Amino acid sequence: MQRFRRMQSLQKFAAVHSSVYNHFNQERSLTCRGTFKLTRAAALAEWRELGAA
């Protein structure tokens, strides 16, 4: 695994990673398949909208 040379790089990566992970983490085991697919599709659509801006 590649190490971060500067603490600032690690902090930037951690901030972005946590935002993306929290956006897509749906706790699949707690919901039925249909609900999971709907929330996942909504999250992906929002992510694509943010990326297009």
N, C-alpha and C positions, 0 to 999 in steps of 0.2 A: 504494500500500500504506500502510495506517495505521501510524503509528509509535507506540511505547510512550512515554508521557510520563514514567513512572518506571521505574527499573531493577528495582524490586521486582515490578512488574507483568510485566515481561519474564521475570524469573526464575520466577515462578509459572507463566506460560504455557509456558515451555520445559520445566519439570519435568513438567507434565501431558501436554504433547504427546509428550515422549519416552516416557513410560510407555505411552500409548495406541499410539503408532507401533510400539514394540517388541512390544507384545502382538499386533498385527495383521499385522506384516510377516512374511510366510512365505517369502520368497525363492522366488517361484513358479517361476522358471526352473530351479531345482535339483530340483524334484519333479514327479512325474507328476500329471495332472489329478485323478485320484481321491483321491490322498493330500492334494493341496492343498485340495480341497473338504471333506474330513473335518476337517483341522486348522483350516480357516477356520470351519466350523460349530461346532467345539468352542470356539474363541476367542470367537465371537459369543455362544454360550450362557453362557460364563463372564462375559462383559461384561454381559449382561442380568441375570444373577444378582447381580452386584455392584451394578448400578444399582437393583435392586429392594430392596436392603437398606437 
